[in-house]
Amino acid sequence: MSSNAPVYDVVIAGAGPAGATAAYFLARAGKRVALLEKATFPRDKRCGDAWCAPALDLLEEMGVLDELEADGEVQWVRSGGLVSPSGLSFVSPDEGKRDGAPRVAAIRRRVCDERIARAAEGQGAELFEEAAVRDATFRDRWTVRCKDGRRFTGRCLIAADGAKSKIARALGLVTTGANSAASRQYIKGGTHNFTSDGVLLYPKYVIPGYVAFFRHSNGDIDLGCYVLPGGKVPPAQLKELLRTEVSRDPFVKEVLGDQAEPLEPPGISPLRLGGEKRTYGEAVLVVGDAAGQTDPLTGEGIHTAMVAAKIAARVLCDALDRGDLSEKVLAEYQRAWMRAFGRDFPLSAAAGRIIRRYPTLLDTAAIAAQRHGSRFMDEFGAAMTGVKPKSVFLSPRMSVPLGLALLRLGFGKGPASYEAGPRAERRRGFTFVENALG
Ligand SMILES: Cc1cc2nc3c(=O)[nH]c(=O)nc-3n(C[C@H](O)[C@H](O)[C@H](O)COP(=O)(O)OP(=O)(O)OC[C@H]3O[C@@H](n4cnc5c(N)ncnc54)[C@H](O)[C@@H]3O)c2cc1C
């Protein structure tokens, strides 16, 4: 390395939503940033492609959302709902843009991740593609070495290299492996029967995990299956689950129909859920999936990764300005992301354990949604997408309709059977078929 090689304020390993968002806010604050990405953009990332409100707010702030909308890449989730373990369902019709509805949109990661990285470049961050970080060592400054021999020097380091968390594990900050898994398969638009924007299925074979459909702006659907902690199927058996239960699932079969054309075989990637206990060290922070900042009830982690990245940028800017990058100062990062969303994770994990034990609770959610419609679903959606804390399930707006639905179930208006599929729904007059299937 030549002696006049730049010393960056921050070197970031990984240009997913976490790394690129951190790069954007650090560069915007005037810091010199190297953003290292092992792939070349546009690069794919296996995902349900569902971007929740906090992520959309940040995309808006970075000017990315407007660009994506102008290019027709955004499918707003305006109709959607859930199917319960007993096959009860509520799927709202598209009522257009409504006040109080939490914002969710389907946007392909292949497109959106690159736009965030380019927005960071626009603020002055230097993006290096095909820069796979091999190791990082700290002696007053970080020396980050890439597999192709390139070296980068930085005053601080952000590890944002995803759920396998190789860098944070090599540094001894994270000590465990990824703890869950999810799958994705794109199905070609025009070959399936799905006409809604987003539906979650909660069959007993996978709860507290779920099967999800999200529709893209060109009509393709993203079919995902999320195996979450506490379920009876371990992540290692997801491949088998896809081959057996998921492919036989009556709702999945009805959605796909006989003509569905998969655009790829189902692929599986790890999830790291629940938040790591220590995501900072001297002159280093761990952000996004690398830090396990993914909700244990939903497996959603884009918005939490981005919110944590903005916090990381603020904490590092303050520390760099003060000239103090000690662990004590950087511990503020852990406290701040815990305040922002991390305290919700134990509640999410507990909710997962409860619905695994009492799947009927999800039946009550479907019944309550049937009776109270979008008003109930807005609250449900807000808790599931990080807009409101999970404790909202205990608020009167949710607990009263859920309690009444439970009573109704007790008085014999109980569920049919999941295995009977959407046709049983049709007989019961539920709205799944009309609102979700063409
Ligand atoms: C199948 C599936 C479905 C999901 N669905 C959703 C969903 O619908 N909504 C949601 O909110 N969340 C979802 N998630 C979770 C979401 O994908 C993650 O929480 C999110 O990607 C976290 O962003 P990140 O930047 O931390 O990590 P990543 O997106 O994984 O980005 C890490 C980046 O680091 C790069 N990298 C890795 N190693 C190195 C290295 N050594 N050197 C340089 N670069 C490196 C990678 O190439 C990548 O670009 C899903 C996850 C899975 C697996």
The ligand as an SDF file (V2000), in Angstrom:
LIG
                    3D

 53 58  0  0  0  0  0  0  0  0999 V2000
  -35.6430  -15.3420    2.4000 C   0  0  0  0  0  0  0  0  0  0  0  0
  -35.6470  -14.0820    3.2200 C   0  0  0  0  0  0  0  0  0  0  0  0
  -36.7400  -13.2450    3.1650 C   0  0  0  0  0  0  0  0  0  0  0  0
  -36.7360  -12.0310    3.8780 C   0  0  0  0  0  0  0  0  0  0  0  0
  -37.8060  -11.1970    3.7300 N   0  0  0  0  0  0  0  0  0  0  0  0
  -37.7850   -9.9750    4.3150 C   0  0  0  0  0  0  0  0  0  0  0  0
  -38.8140   -9.0410    4.0530 C   0  0  0  0  0  0  0  0  0  0  0  0
  -39.7210   -9.2790    3.2590 O   0  0  0  0  0  0  0  0  0  0  0  0
  -38.7590   -7.8320    4.6820 N   0  0  0  0  0  0  0  0  0  0  0  0
  -37.7480   -7.5180    5.5460 C   0  0  0  0  0  0  0  0  0  0  0  0
  -37.7580   -6.4150    6.1290 O   0  0  0  0  0  0  0  0  0  0  0  0
  -36.7260   -8.3800    5.7760 N   0  0  0  0  0  0  0  0  0  0  0  0
  -36.7100   -9.5950    5.1660 C   0  0  0  0  0  0  0  0  0  0  0  0
  -35.6620  -10.4550    5.3540 N   0  0  0  0  0  0  0  0  0  0  0  0
  -34.5250  -10.0120    6.1710 C   0  0  0  0  0  0  0  0  0  0  0  0
  -33.6580   -9.0310    5.3510 C   0  0  0  0  0  0  0  0  0  0  0  0
  -33.2610   -9.6280    4.1440 O   0  0  0  0  0  0  0  0  0  0  0  0
  -32.4160   -8.6110    6.1440 C   0  0  0  0  0  0  0  0  0  0  0  0
  -32.7890   -8.2550    7.4500 O   0  0  0  0  0  0  0  0  0  0  0  0
  -31.6860   -7.4520    5.4620 C   0  0  0  0  0  0  0  0  0  0  0  0
  -31.1860   -7.8650    4.2170 O   0  0  0  0  0  0  0  0  0  0  0  0
  -30.5570   -6.9290    6.3530 C   0  0  0  0  0  0  0  0  0  0  0  0
  -29.7290   -6.0490    5.6300 O   0  0  0  0  0  0  0  0  0  0  0  0
  -28.1430   -6.0380    5.8680 P   0  0  0  0  0  0  0  0  0  0  0  0
  -27.6190   -4.9080    5.0820 O   0  0  0  0  0  0  0  0  0  0  0  0
  -27.8400   -6.1290    7.3080 O   0  0  0  0  0  0  0  0  0  0  0  0
  -27.6280   -7.4280    5.2710 O   0  0  0  0  0  0  0  0  0  0  0  0
  -27.6080   -7.9200    3.7530 P   0  0  0  0  0  0  0  0  0  0  0  0
  -28.7770   -7.4330    3.0300 O   0  0  0  0  0  0  0  0  0  0  0  0
  -27.3820   -9.3910    3.8160 O   0  0  0  0  0  0  0  0  0  0  0  0
  -26.3290   -7.2120    3.1360 O   0  0  0  0  0  0  0  0  0  0  0  0
  -25.0350   -7.6220    3.4640 C   0  0  0  0  0  0  0  0  0  0  0  0
  -24.1150   -7.2010    2.3310 C   0  0  0  0  0  0  0  0  0  0  0  0
  -22.7760   -7.5140    2.7020 O   0  0  0  0  0  0  0  0  0  0  0  0
  -22.1080   -8.0750    1.5840 C   0  0  0  0  0  0  0  0  0  0  0  0
  -21.0030   -8.8740    2.1230 N   0  0  0  0  0  0  0  0  0  0  0  0
  -21.0670  -10.0470    2.7880 C   0  0  0  0  0  0  0  0  0  0  0  0
  -19.8420  -10.4530    3.1520 N   0  0  0  0  0  0  0  0  0  0  0  0
  -18.9760   -9.5070    2.7050 C   0  0  0  0  0  0  0  0  0  0  0  0
  -17.5730   -9.3580    2.7670 C   0  0  0  0  0  0  0  0  0  0  0  0
  -16.7930  -10.2850    3.3450 N   0  0  0  0  0  0  0  0  0  0  0  0
  -17.0150   -8.2630    2.2050 N   0  0  0  0  0  0  0  0  0  0  0  0
  -17.7830   -7.3160    1.5970 C   0  0  0  0  0  0  0  0  0  0  0  0
  -19.1230   -7.4160    1.4940 N   0  0  0  0  0  0  0  0  0  0  0  0
  -19.7150   -8.4900    2.0570 C   0  0  0  0  0  0  0  0  0  0  0  0
  -23.1930   -8.8860    0.8830 C   0  0  0  0  0  0  0  0  0  0  0  0
  -22.8580   -9.1420   -0.4710 O   0  0  0  0  0  0  0  0  0  0  0  0
  -24.3890   -7.9480    1.0290 C   0  0  0  0  0  0  0  0  0  0  0  0
  -24.4700   -7.0280   -0.0240 O   0  0  0  0  0  0  0  0  0  0  0  0
  -35.6340  -11.6810    4.6890 C   0  0  0  0  0  0  0  0  0  0  0  0
  -34.5310  -12.5380    4.7610 C   0  0  0  0  0  0  0  0  0  0  0  0
  -34.5380  -13.7300    4.0390 C   0  0  0  0  0  0  0  0  0  0  0  0
  -33.3340  -14.6280    4.1110 C   0  0  0  0  0  0  0  0  0  0  0  0
  1  2  1  0
  2  3  1  0
  2 52  2  0
  3  4  2  0
  4  5  1  0
  4 50  1  0
  5  6  2  0
  6  7  1  0
  6 13  1  0
  7  8  2  0
  7  9  1  0
  9 10  1  0
 10 11  2  0
 10 12  1  0
 12 13  2  0
 13 14  1  0
 14 15  1  0
 14 50  1  0
 15 16  1  0
 16 17  1  0
 16 18  1  0
 18 19  1  0
 18 20  1  0
 20 21  1  0
 20 22  1  0
 22 23  1  0
 23 24  1  0
 24 25  2  0
 24 26  1  0
 24 27  1  0
 27 28  1  0
 28 29  2  0
 28 30  1  0
 28 31  1  0
 31 32  1  0
 32 33  1  0
 33 34  1  0
 33 48  1  0
 34 35  1  0
 35 36  1  0
 35 46  1  0
 36 37  1  0
 36 45  1  0
 37 38  2  0
 38 39  1  0
 39 40  1  0
 39 45  2  0
 40 41  1  0
 40 42  2  0
 42 43  1  0
 43 44  2  0
 44 45  1  0
 46 47  1  0
 46 48  1  0
 48 49  1  0
 50 51  2  0
 51 52  1  0
 52 53  1  0
M  END
$$$$
